[in-house]
Amino acid sequence: MTNRDKAIAPDLGSSLSSSGLTQARASAKNFNHWLISKALPLWSTAGFDARRGCFHERLDWSGGPVGAVPRRAMAQARQIYVFAHAAYLGWFPEGARLAEIALDSLLRDFRDGGGAMGGFAFSVDAEGAPVSKVRDAYAHAFILFALAWVYRLNGDSRLVAMADETIAFIDAHLEDRAHGGLFDQAPIEDRCKRQNPHMHLLESYLALEVAAPGKGYIERAKKLVALFQDRMFLADPGVLLEYFAQDWSAHPDAVKRRIFEPGHHFEWVWLLREYEKLSGEDLQFWIKRLDHSARGAGLSENGLVFDEVATDMSVLKNSHRIWPHTEGAKAAVARHLLGDADAASFASAMSDALLENFLDRPFEGGWIDQLDAARRPLVGYVPASSLYHLFLAGAELSRGFSSEERSAL
């Protein structure tokens, strides 16, 4: 490179960075316009069962509720979170009322004795009768998340007490005291472990720490981060594994022991950065390795995120769920706010991929949940549970690329 080239290079880099930032702001604006003007109104009306005071589990391809499927505690908690956060940001004020009504129905229908200390059933039918009384770790993580956000919205101290009771249930019935971490459910049927419930429990502890600091939630988060570092993350080749034996050794299934999901890599990038901000710890080594593996091996030629990749970086599932793209956008916001020059362009690519491939199909405000390699729909309904991913991505895109909206955190 000549001296003249060296002199020009910084200006060129600045120009590219400025262009990426401009596009990211435009993409974030388009995405959030869809979210606020279409998705939230849809799920507050067609997606809400006013008679029972809870959210429908899914909509059919004409936009009507599918009533004959069980309603999961996880999906209810996610929707409660969405509308509480939307009200908190001032994006959808009616969300406060819906979140509180739906939380009341969650407490009414999913507890079958003993309050939160008895845990929450996995699913009920359209009339609130239990379908599955299993106590699911993943669902309980989201119940904590919903409680944190409704408390942040309305300040009702009973919700913090309820969160602490729910945590006590998790400790007593879902924790593996011999090897650490969580079993998937109680009663225990499979003693093998998954990283996914731990990831969302970390998310919930971080939300509780922000909502009600100084009550020990950050210490609980710290233990989960240590579990990630010591047990879940495979330093060579730098991937987060999905499945493990009970003692955190290799999963007995030869296929499962090799799986990582790029979407979960992106999700952990965002979570570890959120933990960094609250704890003061430096987790950049893991953040960078996760992001490098996900972007290096997790993207198809058309820019969509693969569902599953193997530890040798070969593609295991050449299909594309909607949620990994939202997590890619969140991870890009985290990197952008850390000063990563190319993060804005990736955030734009992820939000544009959502708009171009998944959203406003098969009706306005809806989405296709999963596509095959040829971008054909693999799911014939619109699941409520995806709105959690979409909304949190929108909140983060606004935080990262708009100075006009109230901060999401």
N, C-alpha and C positions, 0 to 999 in steps of 0.2 A: 504494500500500500504506500503511495507517495504521500508527501507532506500535505499536498492539496487534498488527497482523499481523506487523510486523517482529520483535516480541518472540516471537511464537509460531513463526515460520518455522524457526528453528534446531532447536527441539524436534521439529517435524514431520519435518525432514530426518533428524534423529538416529533417530527412530522408524522411518522408511522404511529407513534403512541397517541398523538392528538387525534388522528383519524380513527383509531380503534376506540378511543374514549367517546368520540362523537357518535359512532355507530352504536356503542353499548348503551348510551343514553337514549338513543332513538328506539333501540330494541326493547329496553326496559320500559319505556313509555308505552309502546305498543302492547307488550305483554300485560302490563298492569291495567291498561284500558280494557282488555279482554276480561281480566280477572274481576275488576270492580264493576264494570257495566253489564257483564253477561253471566259469569260463573256464580258470583255471590247472589245476585237476584234469583237465578234459577234454583239454587239449592236452598234458598230461604222460602221458596214457594213450592214448586213441584217436588223438590227434594225433602220437604219437611212435612211430617205427619202431624198436623195441628191437633187432631183428635187425641192422639197418644202423647203429644208433646215431645216427639223425638224425630230423628232423621231417618229417612228411608235408606236402606242398605245399597240400593242401586236403582238406576233408571233404565228403561228399555230404549230401543233405538228410535222410538217415536217421542221420547222425552217424558214418558209416564212412569210412575213408580212400579217396581216389581215387588209385589206384596207377598209372594209365596216363598221367600227365602228368609232364613234366620237373620236376626239383627245382632251383629257382634258388638260387644262392649268396646273393642278397639276402634271400630268405625264410628261409634257414637262419640267416644272421647276425642277422636281426631276432629270431627265436625264441631264439637264444643270448642276445642282449641281455636279452630279457624275463625269462628264468629266472635269469640272473645277477643282475639288479636285484631280482627278487622275493626271491631268497635273501639278498641284501645287506640288504634292508629287514626281513627276518625274516618276511615274509608267506608264503613257501613254501620252507622249508629244503631240500626235495628238489630244488629248482631248481638248486642248486650242482652236484650230480652230473650232472644232465641237461645243463646248459650246458657243462660240461667234456667230457662224452662227445660232444656234438654238435659242439663246436669241434674235437675230434680228428678227427671224420669229415669236417668241412669241409676241414681241412688234408689229409686223406688223399685225398678224392675230387675236389676242385676245383683242385688244383695238378697240372699235368702236366709238371713238370720245372722246375728252377731255384729251388725254394722260393718264398717270397713275392716275391722279385725278379723272378720270371717271371709274376706276376699270377695271378688266379683265373679259371677258366672261368665262363661265365655260367650254365650248367645241366648237370646230369647226369641219367641215368635212375635207376630204382629200385635198380639194382645198382651205381651209382657210375660207370658208363661215360659219357664225355662226350657231350653232345647238342649244345651250342653252346660252342665254345672262344673265342668273342668275349670280350674283356676290357672290361667295362662299367663306366663311371665311377660310376654310381649304386650298383652292387653293391659296388664297392671302398670307397665311403664307408661303407657299412654293415658291411663286414668290419672296418674301423678302429673303428667304434662298438662292435662286439661284443668286439674285443680289449681296448678300453679298459675295458669293464665287467667282463669276466672277470678282467683284471689287478686291478681295484679290489676284486674279490671275494677273489682268492687270492694276489695279490702275486707271481706268477711273472714274474720279470724277462724271461724269454724272450719273453713276449707283447709287451712294449714294443719289444724288438728286432725282432720280427716286424712290428709296426706301422710302425716306421721303414723296414723293407725294402719294405713295401707302399706307403708314401708315396714312396719312391724310384722304384718302378715307375710310380706315377701321374705323377710329375714327368717321367719319361723317355718315357712312351708315350701319355699322355692330355693333357698340357698343351699348349696352343697358345702357343708362344713368340713368335709374331708379334703376336698381338692380346690375349693374356691369357685366362685361364679354361681350361675343359676341353672337349675333344671328348667326344661321348657314348660312344665306344667305340674300341677298337683291335682289328683294323685299322680305319682311319677310312673310313667310307662316306658320311657326311653331315657337312659342315663347319659347318653351322648350329649354333647354340648353344641350350641350354635352361637356365633358371635352376635347375631342380630338383636336378641333381647337385651344384651349387655349394652350395645350401642344406644338403644333407645332409653334404657334406664339412665345412662350417662346424660343423655339429652334432658331427661326429666329432672335429674339432680341439678343440672346447670340452670334450668328454668326456675326451680325452687330457690336456688341460691340468689338469683337476681330478684325474685319476688319477695323472699323472706330471708335476708342474709343473716349470718351468724348463728344458724341453728344446726350446723353440722353437715349441711348438704354438700359443701365443697370438699369436705373430707371424704365423704362417700364417693364423690366423683373422682377424687384422687386415687382411690383403690381400684376403680374401674379402668382408669388410664394406665395404672401399673399393670393390671391384668392384660390389657391390650399390648403393652410393650413387652411383657415377659412371656405371654402365652399365645396370643392371637397373631402377632406379626412375625412373619418369616423373613428374617433379615436378608437371606439369599434365596430368592431373587428380589426381595423387597415387596412382598405382597401381604395382604391381610387375608388369612384363610377364613372360610365360612363354617367348617364343620370339624369337630374334634371328638375324641374319646372322652370319657368322664374325667380322666386325670389330665386332660389337655394334651395328650400325646396324639399321634396321627389317628384319624378316624378309621375304624375297621373297614369301611367301604373304600375300595381302591379308587373309585371315581370321586367320591365326596372329599377325600383327603387332598385332592389337587385343585379344588374349585376356589376361585376368587371372583368377586363381582365388582366391576369397575364403578358401578353406582355407589356401592358401599365405601369404596376408596374415597370417592368425592365427599360422601357424607362424613366420614371420619376426618377428612381435611378440615371441613367447616367446624366440626365439633371440637377437634383438638385446638383450633385457633380460638374458639369461644372459651375453652378451658384455660388457655394461655392468658387471656385477658383477665380472667377472674382470679387465677392463681399466681400469676407472675412467673410461672415456669417457662422454660424454653423448649418447645417441642418441634422446632423447625426441621430437625433431622427426619422425623417420622412424617411430617406434613409434606416435605419435598419428595420423599421416597414414594409415598402413597400416590401423590399427584403424578409423578413421573411414570409409574407403572400403569395407572389408569389411562392417561392420555397416550402413552406409548403403545399399549397393547389393546386398549378397550374401545377404540373407535373404528368403525367401518369406513370404507372408501367414501361413502356418502355422508359421513360425519355423524352418524347415529351411534349411540353407545350400545355395545354388545351386552346381553344379559349375563353371560358367564364366560370366563376365560380360565384356562388351566395355568398352573405354575410354570409350565414351559412356554407360556405366552401363546399357545394355540387357542383358537376359538372353540368353545364347547357348545354354546347356544348362540346361533346366528339369528337371534330375534332381538326385539328392542322394546322394552317396557317404557312407559312414559316417565316414571319417577327418576331413573338415573340421569335424565337430562336436566331435571330440576336440581338435582344434587350437584351436577356439573356446574350449573350456574351459581349455586351457593359457594362452591369451592372457589370458583373464579372471583367472586366478590371478595372472599377472604384474602386471596392472593393479591388482588388489586389493591386492597387497603393496606397490604404489607409492602406495596411498592413494586410488585411484579409487572414489568412493562407489557407483557403479552396477555395478561389476564383479562383485560377489558375485551379484547377480540374474542377470547374463548367464551366469555359470558354472553356476548352477542350471538355467537354461533349456537350456543345451547338454547337461548331463548327463542332465536329464529327457528331452530329445528323443531321446537315445540309448536310454534305457530304454524309452521309449514307442513307438519306431518301428523300432529296429534289433535290439535285444538279445533273447536267449532265443528266437530264431526261427532256423530251424524246429525247434530242439530246445534244451534247457537248456544254457547255456554257449556256444551258437553265436550267429551274427548274420547279418543280411541285409546284404550289402556295398553295395548300391545300390538306390535306389527311383526310380520315375518320378514325374512331377508329381502323380499320383493316389495315390502311396505304395504302388505295386505293385512287387514285386521284379523287378529287371532281371538278376540273376545267380542261377544255379541251383546254386550250391555255396557253401561257406564257406571263404574263403581264409585260410591261416595268416598271411599278411603283415599283416593288419589288427590282429593282437593287439599288435604294437609300438605302434601309435597308441593303442589302448585302454589298454594298461598304463601308458604314460607319462602319459596324461591322468589315470589313477587315482592315480599317484604324486604328480602335481602338485596334484590336488584335495585329497589328504591333507595335503600340505605347506601348502596355503593355508587349509584350513578344518577341520583337526583338530589338536588339541594332544596327541593320544594316540599317534600313529604316529611312528616314526622318520623324520627328514627324508630326503627323496629325494635331496638334493644336499649 
